[in-house]
Amino acid sequence: MAFIKNISRIGNSNGIIIEKRVLDILDIDEETPLKFTTDGTSLVITPLRRHRSLQEILFKNFIKYGETLRDLAK
């Protein structure tokens, strides 16, 4: 996936707004720590993931797909 963004003024700083659809694809939110690296030409932003328990993963997917799973079980 590739897209073009401009830097925006945010208060006394500059920032890049990331749309919700991209956050959803990457499974990140405002609490996800991000690592910024550069080779002097490009900026790479990598989410730092904490290891989630199986219970957390199942719960998140149940919230997201629970209704569909109930319909399939019928």
SULBEL-V757296 format. One record per run of one state. SS is the DSSP state (H for helix, E for strand, - for the rest). FROM is the first residue (numbers start at 1). LEN is the number of residues. Records with the same first field share a line. If there is no record, write none. Layout:
# SULBEL-V757296
SS->FROM-LEN ; FROM-LEN
This chain:
# SULBEL-V757296
-->1-7 ; 11-2 ; 16-4 ; 27-7 ; 39-4 ; 48-6 ; 74-1
E->8-3 ; 13-3 ; 34-5 ; 43-5
H->20-7 ; 54-20
